[in-house]
Every structure is written in C-alpha cells, then in structure tokens.
Amino acid sequence: MLVVAYDNRSDFEIADTILEEIEDAMARTLLDQEIEVECEVSFSFVSAAEITALNSEYRGKDSVTDVLSFPMHEDFILHREVIIKENPFLPLLLGDIVICIQQAETQAKEYGNTLTRELSYLSVHSVLHLLGYDHMANDEKSAMRRIEKEIMGDD
C-alpha cells in the first residue's frame, strides 16, 4: 500500500525501528483517508542548515522548521478519482517530505515526547499536506488537527 524512498542527509543515524514507526503512521493516514491505491512518498532527513535553505527558497521564511511537504498533486483529496485515473501506473507518487531531525528532536524534548513519536506525528502531518490538507485558516487547522489526533490515537 505504501512505498517510502528514504534519503538521510543528516548526521543522525535513523534506526530501522523508527523508520518502521514512521511508515506505520503514514500507512494509517492513508487508510484513514480511504486512499486505496499503492502510493509512494519520498522522505528525506536533513540538517537544520538544509531545511532553513529550503524554507527560505520555497516559503520565503529564512528560519529552521521541522518539516516541509511538497505535494505532487494539488488538492489530491478533492480530486482523488481523477488523479488516480490519470496516473494508471502504481505506485502513485504523492510527493516529498523533508524533516529536520535536529528540530524534531528539540520538539520531542519540548513536548515530552520520544523522537519516534515526534517523527511519527510529523509524518502524519506531512502526508495530510500531500493529500491537500492545510492549516492556514482556523477551520482548516481545526479539521487537520482533529484528523491528526485521531490517527495518532491522542485524546
């Protein structure tokens, strides 16, 4: 159901158990959103310097961030039938996820989470972005947060 192409460009070694948890979180997201075709996600772990450069280039924000998502399809969730029909070859590429492992580790400590839990959450969050969800407006943010909590099993 899900193919993940990993690229670790950070100085951190990512344990296989963490990768398995990330993949499980992303697969749960696709199931929750009733995506029933095989999908592929490109997933990169990068340094603070690299994500700052990407954030500056693509979002005009010259600062470190935890994750960036680059969807392959605009509003996938709204147009899934057409997108799937027009892309008969599987797996269907959803897009790219770029995570700053240093920022994820900082946030995990800040929120009292494990690094694995933080990376899983960021993966869920990013897959939702790849599917067309956003959190710019308050109603969008509430809807996205509700879905994230449901997938992560948070109360």
Accessible surface in RSA format (square Angstrom, percent):
REM  Atomic radii and reference values for relative SASA: ProtOr
REM  Chains: A
REM  Algorithm: Lee & Richards
REM  Probe-radius: 1.40
REM  Slices: 20
REM RES _ NUM      All-atoms   Total-Side   Main-Chain    Non-polar    All polar
REM                ABS   REL    ABS   REL    ABS   REL    ABS   REL    ABS   REL
RES MET A   1    89.77  46.5  46.36  30.7  43.41 103.4  33.48  28.5  56.28  74.6
RES LEU A   2    31.73  17.7   7.21   5.2  24.52  61.6   7.21   5.1  24.52  66.0
RES VAL A   3    57.68  38.0  54.32  49.2   3.37   8.1  57.68  50.1   0.00   0.0
RES VAL A   4    23.88  15.7   0.40   0.4  23.49  56.6   0.40   0.3  23.49  63.7
RES ALA A   5    46.84  43.1  37.82  58.4   9.02  20.5  45.34  63.8   1.51   4.0
RES TYR A   6    67.01  31.3  32.67  18.6  34.35  89.4  33.07  24.8  33.95  41.8
RES ASP A   7    59.39  41.6  55.04  54.8   4.35  10.3  24.04  56.6  35.36  35.3
RES ASN A   8    66.58  45.9  35.93  34.7  30.65  73.8  22.82  54.9  43.76  42.3
RES ARG A   9   108.73  45.7  80.38  41.0  28.35  67.5  55.45  75.8  53.28  32.3
RES SER A  10    17.79  15.0   0.94   1.3  16.84  38.8   1.81   3.8  15.98  22.4
RES ASP A  11   151.78 106.3 113.22 112.7  38.56  91.2  38.90  91.5 112.88 112.6
RES PHE A  12    66.37  33.2  60.62  37.5   5.74  14.9  64.36  39.0   2.01   5.7
RES GLU A  13   170.01  97.6 136.25 103.1  33.76  80.4  54.36 105.1 115.65  94.4
RES ILE A  14    20.33  11.6   5.95   4.4  14.38  34.7   6.06   4.4  14.27  38.7
RES ALA A  15    50.15  46.1  39.90  61.6  10.24  23.3  49.07  69.1   1.07   2.8
RES ASP A  16   104.27  73.0  98.25  97.8   6.02  14.2  27.13  63.9  77.13  76.9
RES THR A  17    91.87  65.3  90.61  91.9   1.26   3.0  75.70 101.7  16.16  24.4
RES ILE A  18    24.51  13.9  24.51  18.3   0.00   0.0  24.51  17.6   0.00   0.0
RES LEU A  19    33.82  18.8  33.82  24.2   0.00   0.0  33.82  23.8   0.00   0.0
RES GLU A  20   113.33  65.1 106.17  80.3   7.16  17.0  45.57  88.1  67.76  55.3
RES GLU A  21    83.51  47.9  82.42  62.4   1.09   2.6  11.79  22.8  71.72  58.6
RES ILE A  22     0.00   0.0   0.00   0.0   0.00   0.0   0.00   0.0   0.00   0.0
RES GLU A  23    63.60  36.5  62.70  47.4   0.90   2.1  11.63  22.5  51.98  42.4
RES ASP A  24    69.84  48.9  63.81  63.5   6.03  14.3  21.63  50.9  48.21  48.1
RES ALA A  25     0.22   0.2   0.22   0.3   0.00   0.0   0.22   0.3   0.00   0.0
RES MET A  26     0.00   0.0   0.00   0.0   0.00   0.0   0.00   0.0   0.00   0.0
RES ALA A  27    26.75  24.6  26.75  41.3   0.00   0.0  26.75  37.7   0.00   0.0
RES ARG A  28    78.83  33.1  75.33  38.4   3.50   8.3  53.42  73.0  25.41  15.4
RES THR A  29     0.00   0.0   0.00   0.0   0.00   0.0   0.00   0.0   0.00   0.0
RES LEU A  30     0.51   0.3   0.51   0.4   0.00   0.0   0.51   0.4   0.00   0.0
RES LEU A  31   114.06  63.5 101.65  72.7  12.41  31.2 102.39  71.9  11.67  31.4
RES ASP A  32    49.13  34.4  21.32  21.2  27.81  65.8  15.70  37.0  33.43  33.3
RES GLN A  33    17.49   9.8  13.06   9.5   4.43  10.5   3.61   7.7  13.87  10.5
RES GLU A  34   120.94  69.4 111.19  84.1   9.75  23.2  28.46  55.0  92.47  75.5
RES ILE A  35     1.50   0.9   0.01   0.0   1.49   3.6   0.51   0.4   1.00   2.7
RES GLU A  36   153.58  88.2 117.36  88.8  36.22  86.2  47.47  91.8 106.11  86.6
RES VAL A  37    30.61  20.1  25.95  23.5   4.66  11.2  30.61  26.6   0.00   0.0
RES GLU A  38    65.42  37.6  60.18  45.5   5.24  12.5  12.86  24.9  52.56  42.9
RES CYS A  39     0.00   0.0   0.00   0.0   0.00   0.0   0.00   0.0   0.00   0.0
RES GLU A  40    48.34  27.8  48.34  36.6   0.00   0.0   0.57   1.1  47.77  39.0
RES VAL A  41     0.25   0.2   0.25   0.2   0.00   0.0   0.25   0.2   0.00   0.0
RES SER A  42    34.03  28.8  33.89  45.2   0.14   0.3  11.20  23.9  22.83  32.0
RES PHE A  43     0.00   0.0   0.00   0.0   0.00   0.0   0.00   0.0   0.00   0.0
RES SER A  44     8.90   7.5   8.90  11.9   0.00   0.0   0.05   0.1   8.85  12.4
RES PHE A  45     1.55   0.8   1.55   1.0   0.00   0.0   1.55   0.9   0.00   0.0
RES VAL A  46     0.00   0.0   0.00   0.0   0.00   0.0   0.00   0.0   0.00   0.0
RES SER A  47    37.66  31.8  36.69  49.0   0.97   2.2  28.85  61.4   8.81  12.3
RES ALA A  48    32.80  30.2  32.17  49.7   0.63   1.4  32.55  45.8   0.25   0.7
RES ALA A  49    79.54  73.1  62.09  95.8  17.46  39.7  71.03 100.0   8.52  22.6
RES GLU A  50    52.85  30.3  46.81  35.4   6.04  14.4  28.88  55.9  23.98  19.6
RES ILE A  51     0.00   0.0   0.00   0.0   0.00   0.0   0.00   0.0   0.00   0.0
RES THR A  52    33.14  23.6  33.14  33.6   0.00   0.0  27.08  36.4   6.06   9.2
RES ALA A  53    60.85  55.9  49.99  77.2  10.85  24.7  57.49  81.0   3.36   8.9
RES LEU A  54    34.65  19.3  34.55  24.7   0.10   0.3  34.64  24.3   0.01   0.0
RES ASN A  55     1.81   1.2   1.81   1.7   0.00   0.0   0.00   0.0   1.81   1.7
RES SER A  56    44.69  37.8  36.49  48.7   8.20  18.9   6.69  14.2  38.00  53.2
RES GLU A  57   125.08  71.8  89.51  67.7  35.57  84.7  41.20  79.7  83.88  68.5
RES TYR A  58   126.48  59.1  93.40  53.1  33.09  86.1  57.89  43.5  68.59  84.6
RES ARG A  59   115.21  48.4  86.80  44.2  28.41  67.6  38.49  52.6  76.71  46.5
RES GLY A  60    66.26  81.7   0.00   N/A  66.26  81.7  31.84  87.4  34.42  77.1
RES LYS A  61   103.74  50.6  99.38  61.0   4.36  10.4  63.02  56.7  40.72  43.4
RES ASP A  62   119.99  84.1  89.94  89.5  30.05  71.1  29.73  70.0  90.26  90.0
RES SER A  63    56.84  48.0  51.36  68.5   5.48  12.6  42.10  89.7  14.74  20.6
RES VAL A  64    63.36  41.7  45.63  41.3  17.73  42.7  45.63  39.6  17.73  48.1
RES THR A  65    25.64  18.2  19.93  20.2   5.71  13.6   9.35  12.6  16.29  24.6
RES ASP A  66    30.59  21.4  29.01  28.9   1.58   3.7   1.59   3.7  29.00  28.9
RES VAL A  67    16.29  10.7   6.50   5.9   9.79  23.6   6.50   5.6   9.79  26.6
RES LEU A  68     9.39   5.2   7.11   5.1   2.27   5.7   9.39   6.6   0.00   0.0
RES SER A  69    26.39  22.3   3.92   5.2  22.47  51.8   3.17   6.8  23.21  32.5
RES PHE A  70    54.19  27.1  49.72  30.8   4.47  11.6  51.13  31.0   3.07   8.8
RES PRO A  71    69.04  50.3  44.65  40.7  24.39  88.7  44.65  36.9  24.39 151.6
RES MET A  72   112.45  58.2  85.10  56.3  27.35  65.1  63.33  53.8  49.12  65.1
RES HIS A  73    30.99  16.9  24.88  17.3   6.11  15.6  17.67  18.2  13.32  15.5
RES GLU A  74   149.07  85.6 128.55  97.3  20.52  48.8  53.69 103.9  95.38  77.9
RES ASP A  75    50.73  35.5  47.34  47.1   3.39   8.0   0.62   1.5  50.11  50.0
RES PHE A  76     0.16   0.1   0.16   0.1   0.00   0.0   0.16   0.1   0.00   0.0
RES ILE A  77    32.05  18.2  22.20  16.5   9.85  23.7  22.20  16.0   9.85  26.7
RES LEU A  78   127.92  71.2 100.88  72.2  27.04  68.0 103.58  72.7  24.34  65.5
RES HIS A  79    90.26  49.3  87.47  60.8   2.79   7.1  57.70  59.5  32.56  37.9
RES ARG A  80    49.50  20.8  49.50  25.2   0.00   0.0  15.56  21.3  33.94  20.6
RES GLU A  81   123.53  70.9 115.50  87.4   8.03  19.1  68.64 132.8  54.89  44.8
RES VAL A  82    82.89  54.5  81.00  73.3   1.89   4.5  82.83  72.0   0.07   0.2
RES ILE A  83    16.28   9.3  15.97  11.9   0.32   0.8  16.28  11.7   0.00   0.0
RES ILE A  84    44.32  25.2  41.67  31.0   2.66   6.4  41.93  30.2   2.39   6.5
RES LYS A  85   173.81  84.8 151.09  92.7  22.71  54.1 103.75  93.4  70.05  74.6
RES GLU A  86   127.11  73.0  97.85  74.0  29.26  69.7  42.66  82.5  84.44  68.9
RES ASN A  87    50.39  34.8  46.33  44.8   4.06   9.8   7.34  17.7  43.05  41.6
RES PRO A  88    94.10  68.6  64.34  58.6  29.77 108.2  72.25  59.6  21.86 135.9
RES PHE A  89   170.66  85.4 163.66 101.4   7.00  18.2 166.24 100.8   4.43  12.7
RES LEU A  90    92.96  51.8  59.64  42.7  33.32  83.8  60.32  42.4  32.65  87.9
RES PRO A  91    47.37  34.5  33.31  30.4  14.06  51.1  33.31  27.5  14.06  87.4
RES LEU A  92     5.46   3.0   4.20   3.0   1.27   3.2   5.46   3.8   0.00   0.0
RES LEU A  93    61.18  34.1  58.47  41.8   2.71   6.8  58.47  41.1   2.71   7.3
RES LEU A  94     0.50   0.3   0.26   0.2   0.25   0.6   0.28   0.2   0.23   0.6
RES GLY A  95     2.73   3.4   0.00   N/A   2.73   3.4   2.73   7.5   0.00   0.0
RES ASP A  96    57.65  40.4  57.65  57.4   0.00   0.0   8.97  21.1  48.67  48.5
RES ILE A  97     0.41   0.2   0.00   0.0   0.41   1.0   0.00   0.0   0.41   1.1
RES VAL A  98     9.89   6.5   9.89   9.0   0.00   0.0   9.89   8.6   0.00   0.0
RES ILE A  99     0.00   0.0   0.00   0.0   0.00   0.0   0.00   0.0   0.00   0.0
RES CYS A 100     0.00   0.0   0.00   0.0   0.00   0.0   0.00   0.0   0.00   0.0
RES ILE A 101     0.28   0.2   0.28   0.2   0.00   0.0   0.28   0.2   0.00   0.0
RES GLN A 102    76.09  42.5  73.74  53.9   2.35   5.6  21.17  45.1  54.93  41.7
RES GLN A 103    43.81  24.5  42.34  30.9   1.47   3.5   1.31   2.8  42.50  32.2
RES ALA A 104     0.00   0.0   0.00   0.0   0.00   0.0   0.00   0.0   0.00   0.0
RES GLU A 105    54.44  31.3  54.41  41.2   0.03   0.1   7.08  13.7  47.36  38.7
RES THR A 106    72.20  51.4  67.42  68.3   4.79  11.4  44.07  59.2  28.14  42.5
RES GLN A 107    21.10  11.8  21.10  15.4   0.00   0.0   4.34   9.2  16.76  12.7
RES ALA A 108     3.19   2.9   3.19   4.9   0.00   0.0   3.19   4.5   0.00   0.0
RES LYS A 109   157.37  76.8 131.73  80.8  25.65  61.1  91.37  82.2  66.00  70.3
RES GLU A 110   122.28  70.2  83.81  63.4  38.47  91.6  43.87  84.9  78.41  64.0
RES TYR A 111   138.06  64.5 107.73  61.3  30.33  78.9  76.93  57.8  61.13  75.4
RES GLY A 112    69.86  86.2   0.00   N/A  69.86  86.2  36.53 100.3  33.33  74.6
RES ASN A 113    47.79  33.0  28.92  27.9  18.87  45.4   6.46  15.6  41.32  39.9
RES THR A 114    90.79  64.6  82.29  83.4   8.51  20.3  84.29 113.2   6.51   9.8
RES LEU A 115    42.83  23.9  36.04  25.8   6.79  17.1  36.04  25.3   6.79  18.3
RES THR A 116    38.14  27.1  37.71  38.2   0.44   1.0  21.43  28.8  16.71  25.3
RES ARG A 117    67.21  28.2  62.93  32.1   4.28  10.2  37.10  50.7  30.12  18.3
RES GLU A 118     4.17   2.4   4.17   3.2   0.00   0.0   0.00   0.0   4.17   3.4
RES LEU A 119     0.00   0.0   0.00   0.0   0.00   0.0   0.00   0.0   0.00   0.0
RES SER A 120     7.59   6.4   7.59  10.1   0.00   0.0   5.40  11.5   2.20   3.1
RES TYR A 121    40.46  18.9  40.46  23.0   0.00   0.0  24.62  18.5  15.84  19.5
RES LEU A 122     2.58   1.4   2.58   1.8   0.00   0.0   2.58   1.8   0.00   0.0
RES SER A 123     0.00   0.0   0.00   0.0   0.00   0.0   0.00   0.0   0.00   0.0
RES VAL A 124     0.00   0.0   0.00   0.0   0.00   0.0   0.00   0.0   0.00   0.0
RES HIS A 125    26.53  14.5  26.53  18.4   0.00   0.0  16.61  17.1   9.93  11.6
RES SER A 126     0.00   0.0   0.00   0.0   0.00   0.0   0.00   0.0   0.00   0.0
RES VAL A 127     0.51   0.3   0.51   0.5   0.00   0.0   0.51   0.4   0.00   0.0
RES LEU A 128     0.00   0.0   0.00   0.0   0.00   0.0   0.00   0.0   0.00   0.0
RES HIS A 129    33.30  18.2  30.10  20.9   3.20   8.2  17.25  17.8  16.05  18.7
RES LEU A 130     0.45   0.3   0.00   0.0   0.45   1.1   0.00   0.0   0.45   1.2
RES LEU A 131     0.00   0.0   0.00   0.0   0.00   0.0   0.00   0.0   0.00   0.0
RES GLY A 132    27.80  34.3   0.00   N/A  27.80  34.3   8.31  22.8  19.49  43.6
RES TYR A 133    51.19  23.9  43.55  24.8   7.64  19.9  31.06  23.3  20.13  24.8
RES ASP A 134    58.52  41.0  53.79  53.5   4.72  11.2  14.64  34.5  43.87  43.8
RES HIS A 135    66.31  36.2  58.69  40.8   7.63  19.5  44.08  45.4  22.23  25.9
RES MET A 136   154.21  79.9 121.39  80.3  32.82  78.1 103.97  88.4  50.24  66.6
RES ALA A 137    46.51  42.8  38.16  58.9   8.35  19.0  46.46  65.4   0.06   0.1
RES ASN A 138   127.55  88.0 119.94 115.9   7.61  18.3  33.50  80.6  94.05  90.9
RES ASP A 139   107.28  75.1  92.70  92.3  14.58  34.5  48.54 114.2  58.74  58.6
RES GLU A 140    73.92  42.4  67.62  51.2   6.30  15.0  26.86  52.0  47.06  38.4
RES LYS A 141   121.35  59.2 120.77  74.1   0.58   1.4  63.97  57.6  57.38  61.1
RES SER A 142    73.09  61.8  62.51  83.4  10.58  24.4  38.31  81.6  34.78  48.7
RES ALA A 143    37.72  34.7  33.47  51.6   4.26   9.7  37.33  52.6   0.40   1.1
RES MET A 144     2.47   1.3   2.47   1.6   0.00   0.0   2.47   2.1   0.00   0.0
RES ARG A 145    89.51  37.6  88.62  45.2   0.89   2.1  42.59  58.2  46.92  28.4
RES ARG A 146   141.07  59.2 134.99  68.8   6.08  14.5  74.42 101.7  66.65  40.4
RES ILE A 147    11.06   6.3  11.06   8.2   0.00   0.0  11.06   8.0   0.00   0.0
RES GLU A 148     2.96   1.7   2.96   2.2   0.00   0.0   0.00   0.0   2.96   2.4
RES LYS A 149    78.46  38.3  78.46  48.1   0.00   0.0  28.04  25.2  50.42  53.7
RES GLU A 150   107.92  62.0  82.43  62.4  25.49  60.7  45.83  88.6  62.09  50.7
RES ILE A 151    14.77   8.4   1.30   1.0  13.47  32.5   7.40   5.3   7.37  20.0
RES MET A 152    31.27  16.2   8.44   5.6  22.83  54.4   9.12   7.8  22.15  29.3
RES GLY A 153    62.89  77.6   0.00   N/A  62.89  77.6  34.37  94.3  28.52  63.9
RES ASP A 154    51.08  35.8  31.77  31.6  19.31  45.7  18.40  43.3  32.68  32.6
RES ASP A 155   173.44 121.5 121.19 120.6  52.25 123.6  69.89 164.5 103.55 103.3
END  Absolute sums over single chains surface
CHAIN  1 A     8429.2       6835.1       1594.1       4383.7       4045.4
END  Absolute sums over all chains
TOTAL          8429.2       6835.1       1594.1       4383.7       4045.4
